[in-house]
Amino acid sequence: MNLYSISIRSYGPHAILIEWPNRVEEAILENILHFTNYLKEVKLKEDNWEMVPAYNSVTLIYRDAPIDFKKFKAMLIEWYADVWEVQPQQRIVWKLPVCYHREFGIDLDLVSEKLNLTPKEIIQQHTSQNYTLYGIGFLPGFMYLGGLPTQLEIPRRSQPRAKVEKGSVGLAGKQTGIYPQLSPGGWNIIGNCPINMFNVKKEEPCFIKVGDKVQFYEIEKAEHDLYKIEEEVGIYKLEKEVWHA
């Protein structure tokens, strides 16, 4: 396991931010997830810590009391240099259905024109990849998925929409993602996924974790409508498999 140069800084009285090199790389994310798992299972397992990994960082939050930053920073530096004798967390490939019908893919023709690709070619490219979940935000359950084919890289819309429908699948820069609820948004919308990405009633509201993979597959509009009903009544079965690096 490679060790990277990390920086550690206070993020308020109850949080610490550990940052890795500012690059979007699978190897850096692997390092972050492995170290986070080591903290959870070995060094901080008895304490009430919340850990939030992202593209090139992990935020450690301890709400019970203020953190002694100087002391804890020294401990983290020592722990990062340890041999991490812990199993990496299991990572999953989630297979998600997307309908690219024009009713849902409201920017598909515009994207086609800008990228000089046919809609069919865009769909083929979009469904050809396994995407890595690097982070969650700006909405609960909004996934920032890296690994977009270079042919599909496109800037955000110059004029964001006031309303983007729940389940909308979009492209922006080097990323793709799914809007987990009705919200404003500036991504280029090419389809819709009928699966609920965030459910506050569940023990784990967001079932996909940072480090997991997502693979999209194309469905027809009738299938989309059926899967949406099945999801609403709780009988839809997600396809998934364990990912082996």
C-alpha positions in Angstrom: 0.0 0.0 0.0 1.5 3.3 -1.1 1.8 6.1 1.5 1.0 9.6 0.2 1.9 13.0 1.6 -1.0 14.0 3.7 -2.0 17.2 5.5 -4.0 17.4 8.7 -5.8 20.5 9.9 -8.5 21.5 12.4 -12.0 21.7 10.9 -13.6 23.4 13.9 -13.5 22.3 17.6 -15.1 18.9 16.9 -13.6 17.9 13.5 -10.3 17.2 11.8 -9.7 17.2 8.0 -7.1 14.8 6.6 -6.2 15.7 3.0 -4.4 13.6 0.3 -2.9 15.0 -2.9 -5.5 17.0 -4.8 -5.9 14.5 -7.7 -8.9 12.3 -8.7 -7.2 8.9 -8.7 -8.5 5.5 -7.8 -5.3 4.7 -6.0 -5.7 7.7 -3.7 -9.3 6.8 -3.0 -8.2 3.2 -2.1 -5.6 4.6 0.3 -8.2 6.9 2.0 -10.7 4.0 2.4 -8.1 1.6 3.7 -6.8 4.1 6.3 -10.4 5.1 7.3 -11.2 1.4 7.8 -8.1 1.0 9.9 -9.2 3.9 12.1 -12.7 2.4 12.5 -11.6 -1.1 13.3 -8.3 -0.6 15.2 -7.7 2.9 16.6 -11.0 4.6 17.1 -13.4 1.6 17.2 -14.5 2.3 20.8 -15.2 6.0 20.3 -18.2 7.8 18.9 -16.5 9.0 15.7 -18.1 9.9 12.4 -15.9 9.5 9.3 -16.7 11.1 6.0 -14.4 10.0 3.1 -14.4 11.9 -0.2 -12.3 12.5 -3.4 -9.0 13.3 -1.6 -9.9 13.6 2.0 -11.6 12.2 5.1 -13.2 14.3 7.8 -13.2 12.9 11.3 -16.0 14.2 13.5 -16.2 13.8 17.3 -19.3 15.5 18.7 -19.0 14.3 22.3 -16.2 16.8 23.2 -13.7 19.2 21.6 -10.6 17.6 20.0 -7.1 18.3 21.3 -5.9 19.0 17.8 -2.1 19.1 18.5 -2.2 15.8 20.3 -4.5 14.1 17.9 -2.6 15.3 14.8 0.5 13.6 16.2 -1.4 10.4 16.8 -2.8 10.4 13.2 0.7 10.9 11.7 1.9 7.9 13.7 -1.1 5.8 12.8 -0.7 6.6 9.1 2.8 5.3 9.2 1.6 2.0 10.8 1.2 -1.3 9.0 -2.5 -1.4 8.4 -3.3 -5.0 9.3 -7.0 -4.8 8.5 -9.2 -6.1 5.7 -10.2 -3.5 3.2 -14.0 -2.7 3.2 -16.0 -4.8 0.8 -16.9 -2.8 -2.3 -19.9 -3.4 -4.5 -20.7 -3.0 -8.1 -24.3 -1.7 -8.3 -26.2 -2.1 -11.6 -28.7 0.7 -12.1 -31.3 0.9 -14.8 -31.6 4.2 -16.8 -34.2 5.1 -19.3 -32.8 7.5 -22.0 -36.2 8.2 -23.6 -36.5 11.8 -24.8 -39.2 12.4 -22.1 -36.4 12.0 -19.5 -33.2 12.8 -21.5 -34.2 16.4 -22.0 -30.6 17.5 -22.9 -29.7 14.4 -24.9 -30.1 16.1 -28.3 -28.1 19.2 -27.1 -25.3 16.9 -25.8 -25.4 15.0 -29.0 -24.9 18.2 -31.0 -22.1 19.6 -28.8 -20.2 16.3 -28.6 -20.8 15.3 -32.2 -22.1 12.0 -31.2 -25.5 10.4 -32.0 -27.8 9.8 -29.0 -27.3 6.0 -29.5 -23.5 6.5 -29.3 -23.9 8.6 -26.1 -26.0 5.9 -24.5 -23.5 3.2 -25.6 -20.7 5.2 -24.1 -22.5 6.0 -20.9 -23.4 2.3 -20.2 -20.0 1.0 -21.2 -18.2 2.0 -17.9 -18.0 1.1 -14.3 -18.1 4.4 -12.4 -16.4 5.0 -9.0 -18.3 6.8 -6.3 -15.9 9.5 -5.1 -18.2 11.6 -2.9 -21.7 12.3 -1.8 -23.3 15.8 -1.8 -24.6 18.6 -2.6 -27.9 16.9 -1.8 -28.2 13.9 0.5 -27.6 10.9 -1.7 -26.2 12.9 -4.7 -23.4 10.7 -6.1 -20.3 12.2 -7.8 -19.3 9.3 -10.1 -15.9 9.4 -11.7 -14.7 7.5 -14.7 -16.8 9.1 -17.4 -15.5 8.4 -20.9 -13.5 11.4 -22.3 -15.9 11.4 -25.3 -18.7 12.4 -22.9 -17.0 15.2 -21.0 -19.1 18.3 -21.3 -19.3 21.5 -19.2 -22.3 22.2 -16.9 -25.2 24.1 -18.5 -24.6 27.8 -18.7 -28.1 28.3 -17.2 -29.0 25.9 -14.4 -32.6 24.8 -14.2 -34.8 25.8 -11.2 -36.2 22.2 -11.2 -34.5 19.0 -12.1 -36.7 15.9 -11.7 -35.9 13.2 -9.1 -33.9 10.4 -10.7 -32.4 12.5 -13.5 -29.1 11.2 -14.7 -26.7 14.0 -15.7 -23.3 14.8 -17.1 -20.9 17.6 -16.0 -17.2 17.8 -16.6 -15.6 14.4 -16.0 -18.5 13.2 -13.9 -22.0 11.6 -14.1 -24.6 11.5 -11.3 -28.2 11.0 -10.3 -30.4 13.7 -8.7 -31.9 12.0 -5.6 -34.8 14.4 -5.4 -36.4 17.3 -7.2 -34.0 20.2 -7.0 -32.3 23.0 -8.9 -29.4 21.8 -11.0 -27.0 22.6 -13.9 -26.0 19.2 -15.2 -26.9 18.0 -18.7 -29.7 15.5 -18.3 -29.6 12.5 -20.5 -32.0 10.0 -18.8 -33.7 8.9 -15.6 -33.1 6.2 -13.0 -36.3 4.9 -11.3 -34.4 3.7 -8.2 -34.6 5.8 -5.0 -31.0 7.0 -4.2 -31.8 8.3 -0.7 -34.5 7.1 1.7 -34.4 8.6 5.2 -36.7 5.9 6.5 -34.0 3.2 6.0 -31.2 2.4 8.5 -28.7 3.3 5.7 -30.5 6.1 3.7 -27.8 6.0 1.0 -27.1 2.3 0.1 -24.2 3.1 -2.2 -20.9 3.9 -0.4 -17.9 5.9 -1.3 -15.6 3.5 -3.2 -18.4 1.4 -4.6 -18.9 1.1 -8.4 -22.0 1.9 -10.5 -22.8 0.4 -13.8 -25.7 1.8 -15.8 -27.8 -0.3 -18.2 -30.4 0.9 -20.6 -34.2 0.2 -20.1 -37.3 1.1 -22.1 -39.9 3.6 -20.8 -42.4 0.8 -19.9 -39.7 -0.9 -17.8 -38.9 2.4 -16.2 -42.5 2.9 -15.2 -42.7 -0.7 -13.9 -39.5 -0.5 -11.9 -40.6 2.9 -10.4 -43.8 1.2 -9.1 -41.9 -1.8 -7.8 -39.4 0.6 -6.0 -42.3 2.5 -4.4 -43.9 -0.6 -3.0 -40.5 -2.1 -1.9 -40.3 -5.1 -4.1 -37.7 -4.0 -6.6 -34.5 -6.1 -6.3 -31.3 -4.3 -7.1 -28.6 -6.1 -9.1 -25.2 -6.1 -7.4 -22.0 -8.0 -7.1 -18.8 -7.8 -5.1 -16.1 -5.9 -6.8 -12.6 -7.4 -7.0 -9.8 -4.9 -7.7 
